[in-house]
């Protein structure tokens, strides 16, 4: 028969049991109401074994009464007040103050689970100072009190950050079990923290408590219980090792300052006389260590990782190493501004109007600030448990929060009114997110479920089940039709919001997944893992696009900037890192937090980034891309492009070994010009089936990047990395002129339809217009912030398009160089541009793996073509304008129906990046050039 009390029972004619608050091997703790005064109290139950003799039971009762009397007369702010005691058929009871908060064992377990790192040294030392103050008080009473069971479970941290020393081990049990309390008296001990004299029953004294405290500190700093180390380092195991002639297995903690290690090892001595003589002495030692400067405010220490930690991995490398050791570009980061909180900051988010910032904290509160000046607007009270997540509704008038109390709460933003409490989760709620329309709220928790709620009335719409581990994060796709969830089962799941079915499960992480975020266009999903990585996934088919590996600690959170170009990640390594998307280049590392960064959020306008941390701080960073950033990114991509194209400046390869960088048909289809990285231009006759090489030109001193024929076919041009453009007579290859003026590599050239002008774009960020008949520079068009990779004339010759590394397409008026329009939908470098034959559409291909078709008249987006699995390097319209061809880094050429955007065919013969495309004037043949050193001729005529 169970001796546990049921809720509602009235004990001692006064105490109404509310709930079971905790249970151990020897008894239990209940939350109860003192009906005499209406106050909340704790009932601590000691279950008396039925196997005791009458005399033993009486002795135990006398000892219990004596101790209750002693505790009743203790008065210390870190000790709960004992107000009553009584005996009952179900056991013996102490009535004490009910203490809100979590014990350090629970907090450590949660921290290891979430961040895979133990507590920082400064925090542990602050707690130790409080505990030693309590022990000094107990040990120096007229009748000294020896606690005998100092351990993480008996140390509770209140929402105000204060340590309360408890004693839950009051009952006697006969079985000796690891990690369970056992004793022959009313006082208990727990094996990992008990001194040798206590285990042997030879008598305890004040220094026994110092041993237990030192073992507790060891556990909190290392993350490993003394019985779980290899070999075990509890007093019993150490005593046995010494007894059998083996060395003492106790070892210092790696990374801990030497003075601290020495004090710990002294306090953990098996002989009491070798330990500090008193709690006051030990406290003085700790004070001296703290004041000596030996302890860094950001210091976290570890010993060899236990099984719950991620396994050791090689040193992390960038998502894509930048060739040649190019220095990492930087973002312009202002600040940071910061606000200190009374508890650990667990989540942060901006209101949609950019004016308010909200943060949740471990004391269950939610704080709202005015962004413009940092004024605290209000603090929301209501959650009795730790707060983990906050989210604003899209209209900004409502805020949702999730907590360790298992509830989701909805608040009115402008006055902090609690609107609803949503109940249904059976464990901690770790994440909340509103659907884009604000009508549905998603929540994920440690009960391994995702729940969808109707916001208007709090109705639970459905429960999504399938994860086999805790759910750490949820996020809605921008269209609201898909919800992503991250779990401790190492997977990310994509759910159909309409019916709750699982659309796809993403596998690949090797540890808990703690954060998920959709890109603003909904095409990419980022996931953060305890395995120190961020993974990028294509949402449409679940393909893994890339892995970002630079953090040295667990990655706790990820978020995209509003324009989708930057991803921010928060980590247990105390940093926030900013990544360029989609190539994964590390832009910047934000340092300043002194503990785990739990959350990051971009402001809706993208100019600010907020970060929340276990160090009790919320920091606000001003973030803006600078010219230095662009230059750094351009440099990185140039080096990557050189590496992929195998185009070192001193290349002396023969054509058979040279990557093909461009191809161009003569207007009459009789000739094909081929540009290669070996500094050569070749001209082939195409009218004889397989083609005849007519001649090879080698005058450039750098790789040849582009070739183009004049409309009359009598002249063709070549552009190269040597910063020059050369004009050649077609029929014999005689050089006509060399055009100089670019200050960096020339990437692309194009003749105007009337042959009067030649346009060129290059790495000096300019577009230049040249008069063909005399080679004079007519105009220099400036406006791009990045390298110009492509240029193309409209069929009427009045407009010129240029594509750039600044992720834009510019349209210029050719007669005066005026910038007409800038097209800004791409999320990466624009590699190529081409006008349709009728001039109504412009195609652009980019590093975001998309092709975008624009209406030239007004610059609106006509459609976006998706399907390539690598950056799009080349685009070309068929002569009739019905088909668009695209070539990409995925080694394919794709043919699209222009009006519908339908993929017609995928041509797959190349084994390297497809760099260039050209339709024959009759439209029957398509030519493609590639880094694989081949030119493929595709017959497009239906058989």
SVG drawing of the C-alpha trace seen along z (x, -y; Angstrom):
<svg xmlns="http://www.w3.org/2000/svg" viewBox="-13 -61 66 67">
<polyline fill="none" stroke="black" stroke-width="0.4" points="0.0,0.0 1.3,-3.4 2.0,-5.8 2.1,-8.8 -0.5,-11.5 -3.2,-12.3 -4.1,-15.8 -6.9,-17.3 -6.3,-15.4 -6.2,-17.5 -3.3,-16.7 -3.0,-17.5 -6.4,-19.3 -4.7,-22.2 -2.6,-21.4 -4.5,-20.8 -2.3,-18.9 -2.2,-20.5 0.3,-18.4 3.3,-16.1 6.3,-18.4 9.1,-15.9 9.8,-12.3 12.9,-10.4 13.7,-6.9 12.8,-7.8 9.9,-10.1 8.3,-13.0 7.7,-16.7 4.2,-18.2 3.0,-21.7 0.1,-22.4 -2.1,-25.2 -2.0,-26.1 -5.7,-26.7 -5.2,-28.6 -3.3,-31.4 -4.0,-30.7 -0.3,-30.5 1.6,-28.0 3.8,-25.6 5.9,-22.5 5.2,-19.2 8.2,-17.0 7.3,-13.4 9.6,-10.8 8.2,-7.4 8.8,-5.1 9.7,-1.6 7.3,1.1 10.3,3.4 11.4,1.3 10.9,2.6 8.7,0.6 11.9,-0.7 13.6,-1.7 10.4,-3.5 10.3,-5.3 14.0,-6.3 13.4,-7.6 10.5,-9.6 12.5,-11.1 15.4,-12.0 12.9,-13.5 11.3,-15.6 14.7,-16.8 15.8,-17.8 12.6,-19.5 13.0,-21.5 16.5,-22.5 15.5,-23.5 12.6,-25.5 15.0,-27.7 17.3,-28.3 17.0,-31.8 19.0,-32.3 17.8,-33.8 19.2,-30.7 17.3,-28.2 13.6,-27.5 11.8,-28.2 10.3,-25.2 7.0,-26.1 5.5,-22.8 6.0,-19.0 3.7,-16.1 3.4,-12.3 0.8,-10.5 0.1,-7.0 1.8,-7.8 5.0,-8.9 6.5,-11.9 6.2,-15.4 8.0,-18.7 6.1,-21.9 8.4,-24.4 8.4,-27.4 7.6,-26.5 10.5,-27.5 9.9,-28.3 12.6,-27.5 14.6,-24.6 17.4,-22.6 20.9,-22.7 20.7,-19.1 17.7,-19.9 19.3,-23.0 22.6,-21.3 20.8,-18.4 18.8,-21.0 22.0,-23.0 23.9,-19.9 20.9,-18.7 20.5,-22.1 24.0,-23.5 26.3,-20.5 28.4,-22.6 28.5,-22.9 28.1,-26.0 30.7,-28.8 33.1,-29.2 31.9,-32.6 28.4,-31.5 29.4,-28.4 31.6,-30.4 28.8,-32.9 26.6,-29.9 29.4,-28.4 29.8,-31.6 26.2,-31.6 26.3,-27.9 29.4,-28.4 27.7,-31.3 24.9,-28.9 27.3,-26.2 29.2,-28.6 25.9,-29.6 24.9,-26.0 28.3,-24.8 28.7,-27.7 25.4,-27.4 25.4,-26.7 24.2,-23.2 26.1,-22.7 24.1,-21.4 25.8,-19.2 23.8,-19.1 25.2,-15.7 23.6,-15.8 24.9,-18.8 24.3,-17.9 22.9,-19.6 19.4,-18.2 19.3,-19.9 20.3,-23.3 17.5,-25.3 18.0,-28.4 15.1,-30.8 13.8,-33.0 15.7,-35.9 19.0,-34.1 19.4,-33.1 20.5,-29.7 18.3,-28.0 19.8,-25.0 17.3,-22.1 17.4,-18.7 15.0,-16.3 16.7,-13.1 14.9,-12.5 13.8,-8.9 15.6,-5.7 15.9,-3.0 17.7,0.3 18.9,0.8 22.2,-0.8 21.9,-2.1 24.1,-4.3 22.9,-7.9 20.2,-7.2 20.3,-8.5 20.8,-6.0 21.7,-6.4 21.2,-4.8 20.0,-8.1 17.5,-10.7 20.2,-12.5 20.9,-11.1 23.8,-11.1 24.2,-10.5 27.1,-8.4 28.7,-10.7 28.9,-13.6 29.4,-11.9 32.8,-11.9 34.5,-8.7 33.9,-9.0 30.2,-9.5 30.0,-6.4 32.0,-4.3 29.8,-5.5 32.7,-6.7 31.1,-10.0 30.5,-13.2 31.7,-16.8 31.6,-20.2 34.4,-19.2 32.2,-16.4 29.9,-19.1 32.9,-20.8 33.7,-17.5 30.2,-17.3 30.2,-20.9 33.5,-20.3 32.1,-17.2 29.0,-19.3 31.2,-22.1 33.2,-19.5 30.0,-18.2 28.6,-21.6 31.9,-22.7 32.7,-19.5 29.2,-18.3 30.0,-14.8 28.9,-13.3 31.9,-11.9 30.5,-8.3 30.2,-8.7 33.8,-9.6 36.1,-6.9 37.5,-5.7 34.9,-6.8 36.0,-9.5 33.5,-9.2 35.0,-8.7 34.1,-5.0 35.8,-4.2 38.8,-6.3 39.1,-4.6 38.9,-1.2 41.6,-2.1 44.0,-3.2 43.2,-0.2 44.3,2.1 47.5,0.1 46.3,-1.8 46.7,-5.6 43.9,-7.9 41.8,-8.4 40.9,-12.0 42.2,-14.4 42.0,-18.1 39.5,-19.7 41.0,-20.7 41.0,-24.4 40.3,-25.3 42.7,-27.9 45.4,-26.2 44.4,-27.9 40.8,-26.7 41.9,-23.2 44.2,-23.1 41.4,-24.2 39.0,-21.6 41.5,-18.8 42.2,-19.8 38.5,-19.9 38.1,-16.5 40.8,-14.9 39.7,-11.6 41.1,-12.6 39.1,-15.4 42.3,-16.9 43.6,-17.6 40.6,-19.7 40.0,-23.4 39.4,-23.7 36.0,-25.4 33.4,-26.8 34.7,-30.3 38.3,-29.4 37.1,-27.8 35.0,-30.8 38.0,-33.1 40.1,-31.0 37.4,-31.3 37.2,-35.0 40.9,-35.4 40.8,-33.3 38.0,-35.5 39.8,-38.7 43.2,-37.6 42.0,-37.8 42.6,-34.1 39.0,-33.6 37.8,-35.0 34.3,-36.2 33.7,-34.0 35.5,-31.0 33.7,-27.6 35.7,-24.5 35.3,-20.9 37.0,-17.6 36.9,-14.6 33.4,-14.6 30.9,-12.2 28.6,-10.1 25.9,-12.8 28.3,-15.3 28.8,-15.3 31.7,-13.1 34.9,-14.9 35.3,-16.0 38.2,-17.4 38.6,-21.2 35.7,-22.8 36.3,-24.2 34.3,-26.8 31.4,-25.8 33.5,-26.4 37.1,-27.1 38.2,-30.3 41.0,-29.5 44.3,-31.1 43.7,-32.0 41.6,-35.1 40.8,-37.1 37.2,-36.9 35.1,-39.9 33.4,-41.9 30.0,-43.3 29.6,-46.8 28.5,-46.1 27.6,-48.9 27.3,-48.7 26.3,-46.6 23.8,-48.2 22.8,-45.9 20.3,-45.4 21.0,-43.4 18.3,-41.1 17.8,-39.6 17.9,-36.1 19.2,-34.1 17.9,-35.4 16.4,-32.5 14.7,-34.0 14.5,-37.3 12.3,-38.7 11.4,-42.0 7.8,-43.2 6.8,-43.5 6.8,-47.3 10.5,-47.3 9.7,-49.4 9.6,-46.8 11.9,-44.1 10.8,-41.2 12.9,-38.7 12.0,-35.8 14.0,-34.8 14.6,-31.8 12.6,-33.4 9.4,-33.1 9.2,-36.8 8.9,-38.5 10.5,-41.9 9.4,-44.4 11.7,-47.3 11.3,-50.3 14.0,-49.7 14.7,-53.4 16.0,-54.2 16.1,-50.9 13.4,-52.0 11.7,-49.1 8.1,-49.3 6.7,-46.5 7.4,-43.2 4.9,-40.3 4.3,-38.1 2.5,-34.8 4.6,-31.8 5.6,-30.0 8.3,-28.1 11.3,-29.1 10.4,-31.0 11.9,-29.5 10.3,-31.2 8.5,-34.4 7.0,-35.3 5.0,-38.3 1.8,-37.8 2.2,-39.2 0.0,-42.2 2.1,-42.9 -0.8,-43.2 -0.3,-39.9 2.7,-38.0 2.9,-34.3 5.3,-32.7 6.2,-29.1 7.5,-27.9 8.8,-25.0 5.4,-25.0 4.0,-23.3 1.7,-26.1 1.6,-28.6 0.4,-32.1 -1.1,-34.8 -0.6,-38.4 -1.9,-41.7 1.2,-43.6 0.2,-47.2 -0.7,-46.7 0.6,-43.3 -2.8,-41.8 -2.8,-38.0 -5.4,-36.9 -5.3,-33.1 -3.4,-30.2 -3.2,-27.2 -2.9,-23.9 -2.2,-20.5 1.5,-19.9 2.6,-17.4 6.1,-18.7 8.1,-21.9 7.2,-24.1 10.4,-25.0 9.2,-26.9 6.2,-28.9 5.6,-30.4 2.7,-32.2 1.6,-31.3 2.0,-34.2 -1.7,-34.9 -1.7,-35.1 -4.7,-32.7 -2.7,-29.6 0.0,-29.2 2.5,-26.3 4.2,-25.0 6.8,-22.3 7.8,-20.7 9.6,-18.0 6.5,-15.8 7.8,-15.1 4.8,-16.7 4.0,-19.7 0.7,-21.3 -1.4,-23.7 -3.8,-26.1 -6.5,-28.4 -5.4,-31.9 -8.9,-33.4 -10.2,-31.1 -7.2,-28.9 -8.7,-25.7 -6.2,-22.9 -6.6,-22.1 -4.3,-19.1 -1.3,-17.4 1.5,-16.3 3.2,-13.2 6.1,-11.3 9.3,-12.6 11.0,-10.2 12.8,-12.9 12.1,-16.3 10.9,-19.0 13.2,-22.0 12.0,-24.4 9.1,-25.1 8.8,-27.5 6.2,-28.2 7.1,-28.6 6.3,-32.0 3.3,-30.6 1.9,-29.1 1.3,-25.7 4.3,-24.0 5.6,-23.9 9.1,-22.6 10.1,-21.1 13.5,-20.3 14.0,-17.5 16.3,-15.7 15.9,-12.6 18.4,-14.3 15.8,-15.0 13.8,-17.9 10.3,-17.2 8.2,-19.2 4.5,-19.0 1.4,-19.8 -0.4,-22.4 -3.8,-21.7 -4.0,-18.1 -1.1,-17.5 0.6,-14.9 4.4,-14.7 5.5,-15.7 9.2,-14.9 11.8,-13.9 15.2,-15.4 18.1,-13.2 21.7,-14.2 22.4,-15.7 24.4,-13.6 23.0,-15.1 20.0,-17.0 18.6,-19.6 17.7,-22.7 16.7,-25.4 15.0,-25.7 14.3,-28.8 12.8,-29.3 14.4,-31.7 12.0,-34.6 11.3,-33.1 10.5,-29.7 12.9,-27.9 15.6,-27.1 15.4,-25.8 18.3,-26.2 18.7,-23.9 21.0,-24.2 22.5,-21.3 24.2,-20.4 26.8,-18.9 28.1,-22.4 26.8,-22.6 24.1,-24.5 22.6,-22.7 20.9,-24.2 18.1,-22.2 16.1,-22.8 12.5,-22.7 10.9,-21.4 12.7,-18.1 14.7,-17.9 18.1,-18.0 21.0,-19.0 22.4,-22.1 25.3,-22.7 26.7,-22.5 28.2,-25.4 31.0,-24.4 32.8,-27.1 31.2,-27.2 33.2,-25.5 30.1,-24.9 26.6,-23.8 24.5,-25.8 21.3,-26.9 19.5,-29.0 19.4,-30.2 17.5,-33.0 17.5,-34.6 17.8,-38.3 14.7,-39.8 16.2,-39.8 17.4,-36.3 21.0,-37.1 22.5,-36.6 22.0,-33.8 22.7,-34.4 23.5,-31.5 23.8,-31.5 26.1,-29.2 27.4,-27.7 30.8,-29.1 29.4,-32.5 29.4,-33.9 26.9,-34.9 28.1,-34.2 26.8,-35.8 26.9,-33.8 26.4,-34.7 23.6,-32.8 23.5,-30.5 27.2,-29.9 27.9,-29.8 30.8,-32.2 31.4,-33.4 30.9,-37.1 31.4,-38.0 31.7,-36.7 30.1,-38.8 31.8,-38.4 30.9,-39.9 28.6,-37.5 30.3,-35.6 28.1,-32.5 25.9,-30.5 24.0,-32.6 20.5,-31.2 18.7,-33.2 19.2,-35.7 16.7,-37.7 16.9,-40.2 14.8,-43.4 12.2,-43.5 14.1,-46.2 17.3,-44.1 19.4,-46.9 19.6,-45.4 20.4,-42.0 19.4,-41.1 21.1,-38.3 20.1,-36.7 22.4,-34.8 22.7,-32.8 24.9,-35.7 21.7,-37.6 22.2,-40.0 20.3,-41.0 22.5,-42.7 21.4,-44.8 23.8,-45.0 23.5,-47.5 24.3,-45.4 24.8,-46.8 26.7,-45.5 29.6,-47.8 31.8,-48.3 34.4,-46.3 32.0,-43.5 31.2,-43.5 34.9,-43.8 35.7,-40.8 32.9,-38.7 33.9,-39.6 37.5,-38.6 36.4,-35.3 34.2,-34.5 36.9,-35.6 39.3,-33.1 36.7,-30.4 35.9,-31.0 39.5,-30.8 39.9,-27.6 36.8,-26.0 37.7,-27.2 41.4,-26.2 42.5,-29.6 45.7,-30.6 47.4,-33.7 50.4,-31.7 48.3,-28.9 50.2,-27.5 47.8,-24.6 47.2,-23.4 43.6,-23.6 43.0,-20.0 43.5,-20.5 41.9,-24.0 38.4,-24.7 36.1,-26.4 34.9,-29.7 32.8,-31.0 31.4,-30.1 29.8,-32.3 28.3,-31.6 29.0,-33.8 25.7,-35.4 25.7,-33.1 26.4,-30.0 29.5,-29.1 31.9,-29.8 32.2,-29.1 34.6,-31.0 35.8,-29.3 37.5,-31.1 39.5,-29.1 41.5,-29.5 44.8,-28.7 44.8,-32.3 43.8,-31.1 40.9,-31.8 40.0,-29.2 37.9,-29.6 36.1,-26.5 34.2,-26.0 30.8,-24.4 29.6,-23.6 31.4,-20.4 29.8,-18.1 32.3,-17.6 33.9,-21.0 37.3,-22.1 39.8,-24.2 40.7,-27.1 43.1,-28.9 44.2,-29.5 44.9,-33.0 47.2,-33.5 47.8,-37.2 46.2,-37.6 48.3,-37.2 45.5,-36.0 42.7,-33.5 40.2,-34.5 36.8,-35.0 34.5,-36.0 34.1,-36.1 31.5,-37.8 30.9,-38.4 30.0,-41.7 26.6,-41.6 28.2,-41.6 30.3,-38.6 33.5,-40.3 34.9,-41.1 34.9,-39.3 36.1,-40.3 37.8,-38.6 38.1,-39.8 40.5,-38.4 41.8,-38.4 44.7,-40.6 42.2,-43.6 42.1,-44.0 39.7,-43.5 41.0,-42.5 39.3,-42.9 40.1,-40.4 39.3,-40.0 37.2,-36.9 38.4,-35.4 42.1,-35.2 42.5,-36.2 44.4,-39.4 44.4,-41.7 42.6,-44.9 42.8,-46.8 43.4,-46.4 41.0,-48.2 42.4,-49.2 40.8,-51.0 39.5,-48.3 41.5,-48.2 40.7,-44.6 39.7,-41.4 37.2,-41.8 34.5,-39.2 32.0,-39.7 31.6,-41.6 28.7,-42.1 28.2,-44.0 25.3,-46.4 22.8,-45.2 24.1,-47.8 27.7,-46.9 28.6,-50.5 29.3,-49.8 31.0,-47.2 30.0,-46.8 32.3,-45.2 31.9,-44.4 34.6,-43.6 35.9,-43.1 36.5,-46.8 32.7,-47.1 32.2,-49.1 30.5,-48.7 32.3,-50.3 31.0,-51.3 33.5,-51.4 33.2,-52.7 34.1,-49.7 35.5,-51.5 38.3,-53.3 38.4,-51.6 37.6,-54.8 36.1,-54.6 32.7,-56.3 31.3,-55.9 32.0,-54.3 28.8,-53.2 29.2,-53.2 26.6,-52.0 27.3,-48.4 28.8,-47.7 30.2,-44.4 32.0,-42.7 30.2,-42.8 29.9,-39.3 27.6,-39.8 26.4,-42.3 23.8,-42.1 22.2,-44.6 18.5,-44.7 17.5,-43.9 16.8,-47.6 20.2,-48.6 18.6,-51.3 19.1,-49.4 22.0,-47.5 21.7,-45.0 24.4,-44.1 24.5,-41.4 26.7,-41.8 28.1,-40.3 26.1,-42.9 23.1,-40.6 21.4,-43.1 20.7,-43.5 21.0,-47.1 19.3,-48.4 21.1,-51.3 20.2,-53.7 22.9,-53.3 23.0,-56.8 23.8,-58.6 24.6,-55.9 21.7,-56.8 20.7,-54.1 17.1,-53.2 16.3,-50.6 17.8,-48.2 16.3,-44.7 16.8,-43.3 15.1,-39.9 18.2,-37.6 19.7,-36.4 23.2,-35.9 25.7,-36.9 24.1,-37.5 26.3,-35.6 24.5,-36.0 21.9,-38.1 20.2,-37.7 17.3,-39.6 14.6,-37.7 14.6,-38.3 11.6,-40.6 13.1,-42.6 10.1,-42.1 11.8,-39.8 15.2,-39.7 16.6,-36.5 19.1,-36.5 20.8,-33.6 22.4,-33.7 24.2,-31.9 20.9,-31.4 20.3,-28.6 17.4,-30.4 16.7,-32.0 14.4,-35.0 12.5,-36.4 11.8,-40.1 9.4,-42.4 11.8,-44.9 9.1,-47.6 8.5,-48.0 11.1,-45.8 8.5,-43.5 9.2,-39.8 7.5,-37.7 8.5,-34.3 11.2,-32.4 12.6,-29.1 13.8,-26.7 15.4,-23.3 19.2,-23.7 21.1,-22.3 24.1,-24.7 24.6,-28.3 23.4,-29.3 26.3,-30.4 24.8,-30.9 21.4,-31.7 20.5,-32.1 17.2,-32.5 16.4,-30.5 16.1,-32.7 12.3,-32.4 12.2,-33.3 10.1,-30.2 12.9,-28.4 15.4,-29.5 18.5,-27.5 20.4,-27.6 23.7,-26.1 24.8,-25.6 27.3,-24.3 25.2,-21.2 26.8,-20.2 23.5,-20.3 22.0,-22.3 18.2,-22.8 15.7,-23.9 12.6,-25.8 9.4,-26.9 9.5,-30.6 5.8,-31.4 4.9,-28.7 8.2,-28.3 8.0,-24.5 11.1,-22.5 11.2,-20.8 14.5,-18.8 17.7,-18.4 20.8,-17.7 23.4,-15.8 26.8,-15.1 29.1,-17.6 31.2,-16.6 32.0,-20.1 30.4,-23.5 28.6,-24.7 30.1,-28.1 28.5,-29.2 25.7,-28.7 25.0,-29.8 22.1,-29.0 22.8,-28.7 20.9,-31.4 18.6,-28.8 17.7,-27.5 18.5,-23.9 21.7,-23.6 22.7,-24.6 26.4,-24.8 27.6,-24.6 31.1,-25.1 32.3,-23.7 35.0,-23.5 35.3,-19.8 37.3,-21.2 34.7,-20.2 32.2,-21.9 29.0,-20.0 26.8,-20.5 23.2,-19.6 20.8,-18.9 17.4,-20.3 15.5,-19.2 12.9,-16.7 13.6,-13.3"/>
</svg>
